[in-house]
Amino acid sequence: MARIKNFSNIINNVFVIHDTMFPVYIIRGQKKILVDCSILSKGPRIEEILENILQDDKINTVLLTHSHYDHTGACAYLQATHNFEILASQRTREILQNPKAIEFIDKLNQGFFRILGQDSKTHVTMPENIVTVHEGDKIPVSPSQWLQVYETPGHSRCSLSFLLQPENILFPGDAAGIIEKDRTIKPLFLSSYTQYIASIKKLSGLDAEILALPHNMIIKGRKKIQAFFRRALVEAQKLKDKIFHELQINTDSNAIAEKLLAKEYSFPTVDGPREAQLINLSAMVKSIYFELVKTVE
């Protein structure tokens, strides 16, 4: 059986570290940039592969699409070696400077060690040197290459997306949900359904040629990417309708989350601690309740 490569070149100076659940992306320009940091248990593997990609160089900058545990878990671990700056939204910066938030991020990362059957000898700690970026900012990579920053809330209040120019590679984080290996799409409007829909439409309008998703796969070609965004909208609307229906019967967000977990999210490709999945589902129920139910009561 052929050995699967640890990383591959997507296009030009852009690389992906292969991991079914948590691929991470490297842009090797004058600046060496890492997009998101995965979970803590993946840190040693990421560090080893970065040495192969970068040789004697180090990561200068990390772009965080948002503050969630599966995107920030290995930040401080990797920063200890690479001493990079972190570019993130103001809200992400606030969260990652909050000791209680770091404690919770660590709790979920420790849960992933158990899921993977690994012994944990490390803990998530507070990263340093976090610089805020905003809608419209440009992040230089090389003289003729840059990243455009877009605020894309809805999945979380702190969500950002980054478009690499001139290649038109979009790093959306979870702003449009998760696509499973069987190509089903799981919506993730944790902070606001209304903003989530608006952000998907915004991302669709960028006409990206490569969609570098943070879970499971990369989508190439404008037509395929546009089809993904259309389906993401449809699936979000379907889940909204299901939640709205449940809320007519019962407004207990935790009970509805348990029901959804059993029916809709029973066999995810992107697994995680059960607690994290219930928190996500409960947040989506609350989003629909406060935006679409309570407003008409």
ZIJOBEL-V962383 format. One record per pair of residues at least 4 apart in sequence whose ideal C-beta (glycine too) atoms are under 8 Angstrom apart, sorted by sequence separation. I is the first residue (numbers start at 0). J is the second residue. D is the distance in whole Angstrom. If there is no record, write none. Layout:
BEGIN
I,J,D + I,J,D
END
This chain:
BEGIN
9,13,5 + 18,22,5 + 26,30,7 + 27,31,6 + 28,32,7 + 37,41,4 + 38,42,8 + 41,45,6 + 42,46,6 + 43,47,6 + 44,48,6 + 45,49,6 + 46,50,7 + 47,51,7 + 48,52,6 + 49,53,6 + 50,54,7 + 53,57,7 + 66,70,7 + 67,71,7 + 68,72,5 + 72,76,8 + 73,77,5 + 74,78,6 + 75,79,7 + 77,81,6 + 78,82,7 + 87,91,4 + 88,92,7 + 89,93,7 + 90,94,6 + 91,95,6 + 92,96,6 + 93,97,7 + 97,101,7 + 98,102,6 + 99,103,7 + 100,104,6 + 101,105,6 + 102,106,7 + 103,107,7 + 104,108,6 + 105,109,6 + 106,110,7 + 107,111,7 + 108,112,7 + 109,113,7 + 110,114,7 + 111,115,6 + 113,117,8 + 132,136,5 + 140,144,4 + 152,156,5 + 154,158,5 + 163,167,7 + 171,175,6 + 173,177,7 + 178,182,6 + 179,183,5 + 188,192,4 + 190,194,7 + 191,195,6 + 192,196,7 + 193,197,7 + 194,198,6 + 195,199,7 + 196,200,7 + 197,201,6 + 198,202,6 + 199,203,6 + 200,204,7 + 201,205,7 + 212,216,6 + 219,223,7 + 220,224,7 + 221,225,6 + 222,226,6 + 223,227,7 + 224,228,7 + 225,229,6 + 226,230,6 + 227,231,6 + 228,232,7 + 229,233,7 + 230,234,6 + 231,235,6 + 232,236,6 + 233,237,6 + 234,238,6 + 235,239,6 + 236,240,6 + 237,241,7 + 238,242,6 + 239,243,6 + 240,244,6 + 241,245,7 + 242,246,6 + 243,247,7 + 244,248,7 + 245,249,6 + 246,250,6 + 251,255,6 + 252,256,6 + 253,257,7 + 254,258,7 + 255,259,6 + 256,260,6 + 257,261,7 + 258,262,6 + 259,263,5 + 260,264,5 + 261,265,6 + 267,271,8 + 271,275,5 + 272,276,7 + 273,277,6 + 274,278,6 + 275,279,6 + 276,280,6 + 277,281,6 + 278,282,6 + 279,283,7 + 280,284,7 + 281,285,6 + 282,286,6 + 283,287,7 + 284,288,6 + 285,289,6 + 286,290,6 + 287,291,5 + 288,292,5 + 289,293,5 + 290,294,7 + 291,295,7 + 292,296,7 + 8,13,7 + 9,14,7 + 17,22,6 + 18,23,7 + 26,31,7 + 37,42,7 + 53,58,7 + 65,70,6 + 66,71,6 + 78,83,6 + 87,92,6 + 95,100,7 + 112,117,5 + 139,144,8 + 140,145,6 + 152,157,8 + 153,158,7 + 162,167,7 + 163,168,4 + 178,183,7 + 179,184,7 + 190,195,8 + 202,207,8 + 212,217,6 + 218,223,5 + 219,224,8 + 249,254,6 + 259,264,6 + 260,265,7 + 271,276,6 + 287,292,7 + 288,293,6 + 289,294,8 + 8,14,6 + 9,15,6 + 16,22,6 + 25,31,7 + 26,32,4 + 36,42,8 + 64,70,6 + 77,83,8 + 94,100,5 + 95,101,7 + 112,118,7 + 132,138,7 + 139,145,5 + 140,146,6 + 152,158,5 + 162,168,7 + 163,169,8 + 178,184,5 + 179,185,7 + 188,194,8 + 211,217,6 + 212,218,7 + 218,224,5 + 249,255,7 + 7,14,7 + 15,22,5 + 16,23,5 + 25,32,7 + 63,70,6 + 78,85,8 + 112,119,4 + 138,145,6 + 151,158,5 + 162,169,5 + 163,170,7 + 177,184,7 + 178,185,8 + 188,195,4 + 210,217,7 + 6,14,5 + 7,15,6 + 15,23,7 + 16,24,8 + 25,33,6 + 26,34,7 + 37,45,6 + 63,71,6 + 87,95,7 + 137,145,5 + 138,146,4 + 150,158,7 + 151,159,7 + 161,169,8 + 162,170,8 + 176,184,5 + 177,185,5 + 187,195,8 + 188,196,8 + 209,217,7 + 210,218,4 + 6,15,6 + 15,24,6 + 16,25,7 + 24,33,7 + 25,34,8 + 36,45,8 + 49,58,7 + 137,146,7 + 138,147,8 + 150,159,6 + 151,160,5 + 160,169,7 + 161,170,5 + 176,185,6 + 186,195,7 + 209,218,7 + 210,219,8 + 218,227,6 + 246,255,7 + 267,276,8 + 6,16,5 + 7,17,7 + 14,24,7 + 15,25,8 + 23,33,6 + 24,34,4 + 85,95,8 + 109,119,5 + 137,147,6 + 138,148,7 + 149,159,7 + 160,170,6 + 176,186,5 + 177,187,6 + 209,219,5 + 245,255,5 + 5,16,7 + 6,17,6 + 13,24,7 + 14,25,4 + 23,34,6 + 24,35,8 + 63,74,8 + 74,85,7 + 136,147,8 + 137,148,7 + 148,159,6 + 149,160,5 + 160,171,4 + 176,187,5 + 208,219,7 + 5,17,6 + 13,25,7 + 14,26,8 + 23,35,6 + 135,147,8 + 136,148,4 + 148,160,8 + 149,161,7 + 160,172,6 + 208,220,7 + 264,276,6 + 4,17,7 + 13,26,5 + 14,27,7 + 23,36,7 + 61,74,7 + 109,122,7 + 135,148,7 + 148,161,6 + 149,162,7 + 159,172,7 + 208,221,6 + 242,255,7 + 245,258,7 + 260,273,8 + 3,17,7 + 12,26,6 + 13,27,8 + 23,37,5 + 108,122,8 + 134,148,6 + 147,161,7 + 158,172,6 + 160,174,6 + 173,187,5 + 207,221,7 + 210,224,5 + 9,24,8 + 12,27,5 + 108,123,5 + 133,148,7 + 134,149,6 + 146,161,5 + 147,162,5 + 158,173,7 + 206,221,6 + 209,224,8 + 12,28,6 + 21,37,4 + 33,49,8 + 61,77,8 + 132,148,5 + 134,150,4 + 146,162,7 + 158,174,5 + 208,224,8 + 260,276,6 + 264,280,7 + 21,38,6 + 61,78,8 + 105,122,5 + 133,150,7 + 146,163,5 + 147,164,6 + 207,224,6 + 210,227,7 + 242,259,8 + 260,277,6 + 105,123,4 + 145,163,8 + 146,164,7 + 154,172,7 + 155,173,8 + 241,259,8 + 6,25,8 + 18,37,7 + 58,77,7 + 104,123,5 + 105,124,8 + 144,163,7 + 145,164,6 + 154,173,5 + 21,41,6 + 71,91,8 + 144,164,7 + 151,171,7 + 154,174,5 + 257,277,7 + 260,280,6 + 66,87,7 + 74,95,8 + 144,165,7 + 151,172,7 + 153,174,7 + 174,195,8 + 256,277,5 + 259,280,5 + 23,45,6 + 31,53,6 + 59,81,8 + 61,83,5 + 63,85,6 + 101,123,6 + 143,165,7 + 144,166,8 + 154,176,8 + 203,225,6 + 241,263,8 + 18,41,7 + 57,80,7 + 58,81,4 + 60,83,6 + 61,84,7 + 63,86,7 + 65,88,7 + 101,124,7 + 138,161,7 + 140,163,7 + 151,174,4 + 175,198,7 + 25,49,7 + 57,81,5 + 59,83,6 + 60,84,5 + 61,85,5 + 62,86,5 + 63,87,4 + 66,90,7 + 71,95,7 + 101,125,5 + 174,198,5 + 175,199,5 + 253,277,7 + 256,280,4 + 27,52,7 + 31,56,5 + 33,58,5 + 36,61,6 + 57,82,7 + 58,83,5 + 59,84,7 + 60,85,8 + 61,86,7 + 62,87,8 + 63,88,8 + 66,91,4 + 174,199,7 + 203,228,4 + 238,263,7 + 255,280,8 + 256,281,4 + 259,284,8 + 18,44,8 + 27,53,7 + 31,57,7 + 32,58,7 + 35,61,8 + 57,83,7 + 60,86,6 + 65,91,6 + 202,228,6 + 203,229,8 + 255,281,8 + 25,52,6 + 31,58,5 + 32,59,7 + 33,60,7 + 34,61,8 + 35,62,7 + 36,63,7 + 98,125,7 + 132,159,7 + 175,202,6 + 16,44,8 + 25,53,8 + 31,59,5 + 32,60,5 + 33,61,5 + 34,62,5 + 35,63,6 + 45,73,6 + 49,77,8 + 63,91,6 + 66,94,4 + 174,202,6 + 200,228,8 + 253,281,6 + 256,284,6 + 16,45,6 + 27,56,8 + 30,59,5 + 31,60,7 + 32,61,7 + 33,62,7 + 35,64,6 + 66,95,6 + 96,125,7 + 199,228,6 + 252,281,5 + 255,284,5 + 30,60,6 + 32,62,6 + 34,64,7 + 38,68,7 + 42,72,8 + 46,76,8 + 95,125,7 + 38,69,5 + 41,72,8 + 42,73,4 + 46,77,6 + 95,126,6 + 171,202,6 + 16,48,5 + 37,69,7 + 40,72,8 + 41,73,6 + 45,77,7 + 49,81,8 + 72,104,6 + 199,231,5 + 200,232,7 + 252,284,4 + 16,49,8 + 25,58,8 + 37,70,7 + 39,72,4 + 71,104,6 + 96,129,7 + 154,187,5 + 169,202,7 + 199,232,6 + 252,285,5 + 36,70,7 + 38,72,4 + 39,73,5 + 42,76,4 + 46,80,6 + 66,100,7 + 95,129,6 + 154,188,7 + 155,189,6 + 156,190,5 + 178,212,6 + 35,70,4 + 36,71,6 + 37,72,6 + 38,73,6 + 42,77,6 + 68,103,8 + 72,107,8 + 153,188,5 + 154,189,6 + 155,190,5 + 156,191,8 + 177,212,8 + 180,215,6 + 16,52,8 + 35,71,8 + 36,72,7 + 37,73,5 + 68,104,4 + 72,108,4 + 154,190,7 + 169,205,6 + 178,214,7 + 179,215,6 + 180,216,7 + 196,232,7 + 199,235,7 + 252,288,7 + 36,73,4 + 39,76,6 + 92,129,5 + 153,190,6 + 177,214,5 + 178,215,6 + 14,52,5 + 36,74,4 + 66,104,8 + 69,107,8 + 91,129,8 + 92,130,8 + 152,190,6 + 153,191,5 + 160,198,8 + 167,205,8 + 169,207,4 + 177,215,7 + 178,216,6 + 246,284,7 + 250,288,6 + 5,44,8 + 68,107,4 + 72,111,8 + 92,131,5 + 152,191,6 + 153,192,7 + 167,206,7 + 168,207,7 + 171,210,7 + 196,235,6 + 245,284,8 + 36,76,8 + 68,108,6 + 153,193,8 + 158,198,7 + 167,207,5 + 168,208,7 + 169,209,7 + 171,211,8 + 173,213,6 + 178,218,8 + 195,235,6 + 196,236,8 + 36,77,6 + 85,126,6 + 153,194,4 + 154,195,6 + 167,208,4 + 168,209,4 + 169,210,5 + 170,211,5 + 171,212,7 + 172,213,6 + 173,214,8 + 242,283,7 + 246,287,7 + 6,48,5 + 69,111,8 + 87,129,6 + 89,131,5 + 152,194,5 + 153,195,3 + 160,202,6 + 166,208,7 + 167,209,7 + 168,210,8 + 169,211,7 + 171,213,8 + 242,284,5 + 246,288,6 + 250,292,8 + 5,48,5 + 85,128,6 + 87,130,8 + 88,131,7 + 152,195,8 + 153,196,7 + 162,205,6 + 166,209,7 + 168,211,6 + 170,213,8 + 184,227,7 + 192,235,7 + 33,77,7 + 84,128,5 + 85,129,5 + 86,130,6 + 87,131,7 + 88,132,7 + 89,133,8 + 153,197,7 + 154,198,8 + 243,287,6 + 6,51,7 + 76,121,7 + 83,128,7 + 84,129,8 + 85,130,7 + 86,131,8 + 87,132,7 + 88,133,8 + 153,198,5 + 162,207,7 + 186,231,7 + 238,283,7 + 242,287,4 + 5,51,7 + 6,52,6 + 84,130,6 + 86,132,5 + 152,198,6 + 153,199,8 + 184,230,5 + 246,292,5 + 76,123,8 + 151,198,4 + 184,231,5 + 188,235,6 + 192,239,6 + 21,69,6 + 75,123,7 + 76,124,8 + 78,126,5 + 186,234,5 + 239,287,6 + 243,291,6 + 75,124,4 + 78,127,7 + 178,227,7 + 185,234,7 + 186,235,4 + 243,292,7 + 33,83,7 + 75,125,6 + 78,128,8 + 151,201,6 + 184,234,5 + 72,123,6 + 75,126,4 + 151,202,6 + 183,234,8 + 188,239,8 + 71,123,8 + 74,126,4 + 75,127,8 + 86,138,6 + 149,201,7 + 175,227,7 + 186,238,5 + 239,291,7 + 149,202,7 + 175,228,6 + 186,239,8 + 215,268,6 + 214,268,8 + 215,269,7 + 68,123,8 + 71,126,8 + 169,224,8 + 176,231,5 + 214,269,5 + 149,205,8 + 175,231,4 + 176,234,7 + 176,235,7 + 88,150,7 + 94,157,7 + 90,155,8 + 39,105,8 + 90,156,5 + 91,157,4 + 90,157,4 + 40,108,7 + 89,157,8 + 91,159,8 + 39,108,4 + 88,157,5 + 38,108,5 + 87,157,7 + 88,158,7 + 40,111,6 + 88,159,5 + 39,111,8 + 40,112,5 + 87,159,7 + 38,111,5 + 39,112,8 + 40,115,6 + 62,138,7 + 40,117,6 + 60,138,7 + 185,263,8 + 40,119,7 + 42,121,7 + 185,264,7 + 39,119,8 + 39,121,6 + 185,267,7 + 39,122,8 + 39,123,6 + 62,146,7 + 181,268,8 + 67,155,7 + 179,267,7 + 180,268,5 + 65,154,7 + 66,155,7 + 179,268,5 + 65,155,5 + 177,267,8 + 179,269,7 + 189,279,6 + 66,157,5 + 192,283,7 + 65,157,5 + 177,269,6 + 187,279,7 + 190,282,7 + 65,158,5 + 189,282,4 + 64,158,6 + 65,159,7 + 189,283,6 + 192,286,5 + 64,159,6 + 188,283,6 + 191,286,6 + 192,287,6 + 63,159,7 + 64,160,7 + 187,283,7 + 190,286,7 + 62,159,8 + 64,161,7 + 186,283,7 + 189,286,7 + 193,290,6 + 188,286,6 + 192,290,6 + 62,161,5 + 191,290,7 + 192,291,7 + 70,172,7 + 70,173,8 + 32,138,8 + 64,170,7 + 67,173,7 + 64,171,7 + 65,172,5 + 32,140,6 + 62,170,7 + 64,172,3 + 65,173,7 + 30,139,7 + 64,173,7 + 29,139,8 + 30,140,5 + 64,174,7 + 29,140,7 + 30,141,7 + 28,140,4 + 29,141,5 + 28,141,4 + 29,142,7 + 26,140,6 + 32,146,8 + 28,144,5 + 26,144,8 + 26,146,8 + 34,161,7 + 12,141,8 + 12,144,8 + 34,170,5 + 26,163,7 + 35,172,7 + 70,213,7 + 24,170,6 + 64,213,7 + 13,163,7 + 13,166,7 + 11,166,6 + 13,168,6 + 10,166,6 + 114,270,6 + 114,271,7 + 10,168,7 + 114,272,7 + 9,168,7 + 111,271,7 + 19,180,7 + 110,271,8 + 111,272,7 + 110,272,3 + 107,271,8 + 110,274,7 + 107,272,6 + 110,275,7 + 107,274,7 + 107,275,5 + 34,211,7 + 35,213,6 + 34,213,8 + 24,211,5 + 22,211,8 + 22,212,8 + 23,213,8 + 22,213,7 + 21,213,7 + 22,214,7 + 21,214,7 + 22,215,8 + 20,214,6 + 20,215,7 + 22,217,8 + 15,211,7 + 19,215,6 + 13,211,8 + 10,209,7 + 9,209,7 + 9,211,7 + 15,217,7 + 69,271,7 + 68,275,7 + 9,217,7 + 20,268,7 + 19,268,7 + 20,269,5 + 20,270,7
END
